[in-house]
Amino acid sequence: VECHPYLNQRKLLDFCKSKDIVLVAYSALGGQLINKRADQSIPVLLDDPVLCAMAEKHQRTPALVALRYQLQRGLVVLAQSFNEKHIRENLQVFEFQLSSEDMKVLDGLNRNFRYVNILMTTLIYFLMNIDMDDFYQSPCMWTVTQWASQMLATGHVTSV
Ligand SMILES: NC(=O)c1ccc[n+]([C@@H]2O[C@H](COP(=O)([O-])OP(=O)(O)OC[C@H]3O[C@@H](n4cnc5c(N)ncnc54)[C@H](OP(=O)(O)O)[C@@H]3O)[C@@H](O)[C@H]2O)c1
């Protein structure tokens, strides 16, 4: 499921743990590629001041803190990158630890905010048989995102 400090899925995680189900987190970095290009008003997780301050404290990056947060909560965490520097950096997730106080602070960032719009994703896959990375860089991305946001705002769709 989508899971990151802005959508920490606490209730679902507790349920899964009670049933011995391992939760897998995607968009753990806030699915940056999509949102930075699509809508400037969407909060960028990796720019969050609390996350950045914690990264500075541990002399790591906000991405690493966001990934480490999920590991310490017992999730399997996915991170996508096409950038060698980022891929190498993300492997450092096993090299440091957040304190229980840090974890509480990160829990406090939750705002039930979703980056992934399932409606939009479904539309993309059904209507456009193109490479997703090409699509992210096309003007269509902005249009589809705006349309999906309107559907949500007008109540035609209630969840994504
Ligand atoms: N099953 C589903 O419904 C579903 C839904 C969404 C996503 N997913 C899957 O979950 C995986 C990850 O999700 P996602 O792509 O949405 O989002 P994500 O992993 O949260 O974010 C990927 C973005 O973060 C950047 N990034 C990676 N490491 C970084 C670092 N250390 N510092 C700064 N930026 C960094 C990447 O850019 P660079 O390439 O430049 O590093 C990329 O733009 C993907 O494989 C995706 O297919 C599945």
PDBQT file of the ligand as one rigid body, heavy atoms in Angstrom, charges set to zero:
ROOT
HETATM    1  N1  LIG A 201       1.049  -1.397  -6.741  1.00  0.00    +0.000 N 
HETATM    2  C1  LIG A 201       0.738  -0.125  -6.902  1.00  0.00    +0.000 C 
HETATM    3  O1  LIG A 201      -0.409   0.263  -7.015  1.00  0.00    +0.000 OA
HETATM    4  C2  LIG A 201       1.855   0.880  -6.908  1.00  0.00    +0.000 A 
HETATM    5  C3  LIG A 201       1.548   2.222  -6.831  1.00  0.00    +0.000 A 
HETATM    6  C4  LIG A 201       2.588   3.145  -6.806  1.00  0.00    +0.000 A 
HETATM    7  C5  LIG A 201       3.899   2.695  -6.883  1.00  0.00    +0.000 A 
HETATM    8  N2  LIG A 201       4.153   1.389  -6.979  1.00  0.00    +0.000 N 
HETATM    9  C6  LIG A 201       5.541   0.917  -7.116  1.00  0.00    +0.000 C 
HETATM   10  O2  LIG A 201       6.299   1.260  -5.967  1.00  0.00    +0.000 OA
HETATM   11  C7  LIG A 201       7.601   1.628  -6.351  1.00  0.00    +0.000 C 
HETATM   12  C8  LIG A 201       7.991   2.974  -5.769  1.00  0.00    +0.000 C 
HETATM   13  O3  LIG A 201       6.951   3.907  -5.803  1.00  0.00    +0.000 OA
HETATM   14  P1  LIG A 201       6.979   5.317  -6.505  1.00  0.00    +0.000 P 
HETATM   15  O4  LIG A 201       7.805   5.279  -7.731  1.00  0.00    +0.000 OA
HETATM   16  O5  LIG A 201       5.586   5.792  -6.582  1.00  0.00    +0.000 OA
HETATM   17  O6  LIG A 201       7.621   6.312  -5.526  1.00  0.00    +0.000 OA
HETATM   18  P2  LIG A 201       8.888   6.522  -4.586  1.00  0.00    +0.000 P 
HETATM   19  O7  LIG A 201       9.758   5.335  -4.485  1.00  0.00    +0.000 OA
HETATM   20  O8  LIG A 201       8.304   7.127  -3.381  1.00  0.00    +0.000 OA
HETATM   21  O9  LIG A 201       9.640   7.698  -5.329  1.00  0.00    +0.000 OA
HETATM   22  C9  LIG A 201      10.399   7.519  -6.474  1.00  0.00    +0.000 C 
HETATM   23  C10 LIG A 201      11.064   8.871  -6.714  1.00  0.00    +0.000 C 
HETATM   24  O10 LIG A 201      11.979   9.160  -5.660  1.00  0.00    +0.000 OA
HETATM   25  C11 LIG A 201      13.226   9.541  -6.212  1.00  0.00    +0.000 C 
HETATM   26  N3  LIG A 201      14.268   9.042  -5.324  1.00  0.00    +0.000 N 
HETATM   27  C12 LIG A 201      14.670   7.755  -5.110  1.00  0.00    +0.000 A 
HETATM   28  N4  LIG A 201      15.650   7.720  -4.208  1.00  0.00    +0.000 NA
HETATM   29  C13 LIG A 201      15.901   9.008  -3.848  1.00  0.00    +0.000 A 
HETATM   30  C14 LIG A 201      16.811   9.623  -2.956  1.00  0.00    +0.000 A 
HETATM   31  N5  LIG A 201      17.670   8.922  -2.231  1.00  0.00    +0.000 N 
HETATM   32  N6  LIG A 201      16.765  10.975  -2.832  1.00  0.00    +0.000 NA
HETATM   33  C15 LIG A 201      15.901  11.718  -3.534  1.00  0.00    +0.000 A 
HETATM   34  N7  LIG A 201      15.007  11.197  -4.400  1.00  0.00    +0.000 NA
HETATM   35  C16 LIG A 201      15.014   9.844  -4.553  1.00  0.00    +0.000 A 
HETATM   36  C17 LIG A 201      13.277   8.923  -7.571  1.00  0.00    +0.000 C 
HETATM   37  O11 LIG A 201      14.016   9.749  -8.436  1.00  0.00    +0.000 OA
HETATM   38  P3  LIG A 201      15.378   9.210  -9.148  1.00  0.00    +0.000 P 
HETATM   39  O12 LIG A 201      14.972   8.179 -10.146  1.00  0.00    +0.000 OA
HETATM   40  O13 LIG A 201      15.920  10.459  -9.756  1.00  0.00    +0.000 OA
HETATM   41  O14 LIG A 201      16.251   8.661  -8.060  1.00  0.00    +0.000 OA
HETATM   42  C18 LIG A 201      11.801   8.925  -7.997  1.00  0.00    +0.000 C 
HETATM   43  O15 LIG A 201      11.476  10.159  -8.594  1.00  0.00    +0.000 OA
HETATM   44  C19 LIG A 201       7.637   1.623  -7.863  1.00  0.00    +0.000 C 
HETATM   45  O16 LIG A 201       8.265   0.433  -8.246  1.00  0.00    +0.000 OA
HETATM   46  C20 LIG A 201       6.192   1.620  -8.276  1.00  0.00    +0.000 C 
HETATM   47  O17 LIG A 201       5.964   0.930  -9.495  1.00  0.00    +0.000 OA
HETATM   48  C21 LIG A 201       3.157   0.459  -6.976  1.00  0.00    +0.000 A 
ENDROOT
TORSDOF 0
